[in-house]
């Protein structure tokens, strides 16, 4: 996948090569912020960032939907994909909300929606996310660093 330079804000003189535009499906919490930091990989928000509600997908950026593995999260994913339109097919990052498998209905729904997605990346349950103040602190932990490397390999196809 190649990226195109995009202007970060209208009228700005500098351009950035935003590679991933994250869109929270069921809320913008620590999991979404951590996924953005994982994909940004210390680029200061120039490789990956969370789009604001209603913000247009920047040209050349790959859309990344982020949700948890609950039935509610996957139902919101289905509703989002129904309204998706002519945009490029998005990646899905499923963040485990518990140390157990997702419920059967959520697994079946994701499987049924896979044809509308560029791919699915799964993050394991990371209990440290419950005890950190932000994604930078979370990325200090080895299990989060390992999950970040796996996430980048999955999405980048390496």
C-alpha positions as CSV (number, residue, x, y, z in Angstrom):
1,X,0.0,0.0,0.0
2,X,1.3,3.4,-0.8
3,X,0.4,6.7,0.8
4,X,-0.2,10.1,-0.7
5,X,0.8,13.3,1.0
6,X,-2.2,15.0,2.4
7,X,-2.5,18.4,4.0
8,X,-3.1,18.1,7.7
9,X,-5.3,21.2,7.9
10,X,-6.8,23.5,5.2
11,X,-4.2,26.1,4.3
12,X,-1.3,24.5,6.1
13,X,2.0,24.7,4.4
14,X,3.2,21.3,5.6
15,X,1.9,17.9,4.3
16,X,2.0,14.6,6.0
17,X,1.8,11.1,4.7
18,X,-1.1,9.9,6.9
19,X,-1.2,6.2,6.4
20,X,-4.0,5.1,8.7
21,X,-7.2,7.0,9.5
22,X,-8.9,5.4,12.5
23,X,-12.6,5.5,13.1
24,X,-14.0,4.3,16.4
25,X,-17.2,2.2,15.8
26,X,-18.6,2.1,19.4
27,X,-16.8,4.9,21.3
28,X,-13.4,6.5,21.6
29,X,-11.7,5.1,24.6
30,X,-8.3,3.9,25.7
31,X,-8.4,0.9,23.3
32,X,-8.8,3.2,20.3
33,X,-6.1,5.6,21.5
34,X,-3.8,2.7,22.0
35,X,-4.4,1.2,18.6
36,X,-3.7,4.7,17.0
37,X,-0.4,4.8,19.0
38,X,0.4,1.3,17.9
39,X,-0.1,2.0,14.2
40,X,1.6,5.5,14.5
41,X,4.8,3.8,15.8
42,X,6.3,7.0,17.3
43,X,5.7,9.2,14.3
44,X,4.0,11.9,16.3
45,X,0.5,11.3,14.7
46,X,1.8,11.6,11.2
47,X,1.2,7.9,10.3
48,X,-2.0,7.2,12.2
49,X,-4.6,9.2,14.0
50,X,-8.2,9.0,15.1
51,X,-10.6,11.0,12.8
52,X,-13.0,13.4,14.5
53,X,-16.7,12.7,14.0
54,X,-17.7,13.8,10.6
55,X,-14.2,14.4,9.4
56,X,-13.5,13.4,5.8
57,X,-11.2,10.5,5.1
58,X,-7.9,12.0,4.0
59,X,-6.8,11.1,0.5
60,X,-4.4,8.1,0.5
61,X,-5.1,7.1,4.1
62,X,-6.3,3.6,4.7
63,X,-9.5,3.6,6.8
64,X,-9.3,1.5,10.0
65,X,-12.4,0.7,12.0
66,X,-11.8,-0.1,15.7
67,X,-14.3,-1.9,17.9
68,X,-14.3,-4.4,20.8
69,X,-15.4,-8.0,20.5
70,X,-18.8,-7.5,22.2
71,X,-22.0,-8.2,20.3
72,X,-22.8,-4.5,20.7
73,X,-19.5,-3.5,19.1
74,X,-19.9,-5.9,16.2
75,X,-23.6,-4.8,15.7
76,X,-22.3,-1.2,15.4
77,X,-19.7,-2.4,12.9
78,X,-22.5,-3.9,10.8
79,X,-24.4,-0.7,10.9
80,X,-21.3,1.3,9.9
81,X,-20.6,-1.0,7.0
82,X,-24.2,-0.7,5.7
83,X,-23.6,3.1,5.3
84,X,-20.0,2.8,4.1
85,X,-20.6,3.8,0.5
86,X,-17.8,4.1,-2.2
87,X,-14.9,4.6,0.2
88,X,-12.0,2.1,0.1
89,X,-12.7,-1.1,2.1
90,X,-11.6,-0.6,5.7
91,X,-9.4,-2.7,7.9
92,X,-11.1,-3.8,11.1
93,X,-9.2,-4.0,14.4
94,X,-11.0,-6.1,16.9
95,X,-9.9,-5.4,20.5
96,X,-10.7,-8.2,22.9
97,X,-12.8,-6.9,25.8
98,X,-12.2,-10.0,28.0
99,X,-9.7,-12.9,28.3
100,X,-12.3,-15.2,26.8
101,X,-13.5,-15.8,23.2
102,X,-16.1,-13.4,21.9
103,X,-19.7,-14.7,22.1
104,X,-20.9,-16.8,19.2
105,X,-23.1,-14.2,17.7
106,X,-20.3,-11.7,17.6
107,X,-17.9,-14.2,15.9
108,X,-20.5,-15.1,13.3
109,X,-21.3,-11.5,12.6
110,X,-17.6,-10.6,12.0
111,X,-17.2,-13.7,9.8
112,X,-20.3,-12.6,7.7
113,X,-18.9,-9.1,7.3
114,X,-15.3,-10.1,6.3
115,X,-16.1,-9.8,2.6
116,X,-16.7,-6.0,3.1
117,X,-13.4,-5.5,4.8
118,X,-9.8,-5.2,3.6
119,X,-8.8,-7.5,6.5
120,X,-9.3,-8.2,10.2
121,X,-6.6,-7.7,12.8
122,X,-7.3,-9.0,16.3
123,X,-5.8,-7.6,19.5
124,X,-5.7,-9.8,22.5
125,X,-7.1,-8.8,25.8
126,X,-4.7,-6.3,27.4
127,X,-5.5,-6.0,31.1
128,X,-3.0,-3.2,31.5
129,X,-5.3,-0.9,29.5
130,X,-7.5,-0.7,32.5
131,X,-4.8,0.8,34.7
132,X,-3.0,3.3,32.5
133,X,-3.6,7.0,32.0
134,X,-2.9,7.0,28.3
135,X,-1.5,5.1,25.3
136,X,2.1,6.2,25.8
137,X,2.1,4.6,29.2
138,X,0.4,1.5,27.8
139,X,3.2,1.1,25.2
140,X,5.8,0.8,28.0
141,X,4.5,-2.7,28.7
142,X,6.0,-5.7,26.9
143,X,2.6,-7.4,26.1
144,X,1.3,-4.2,24.5
145,X,4.5,-3.8,22.5
146,X,4.2,-7.3,21.3
147,X,0.6,-6.8,20.3
148,X,1.6,-3.6,18.5
149,X,4.3,-5.4,16.4
150,X,1.8,-8.1,15.5
151,X,-0.9,-5.5,14.6
152,X,1.5,-3.6,12.3
153,X,2.7,-6.9,10.6
154,X,-0.9,-8.0,10.0
155,X,-2.1,-4.7,8.5
156,X,1.1,-4.0,6.5
157,X,1.3,-7.6,5.3
158,X,4.8,-8.2,6.5
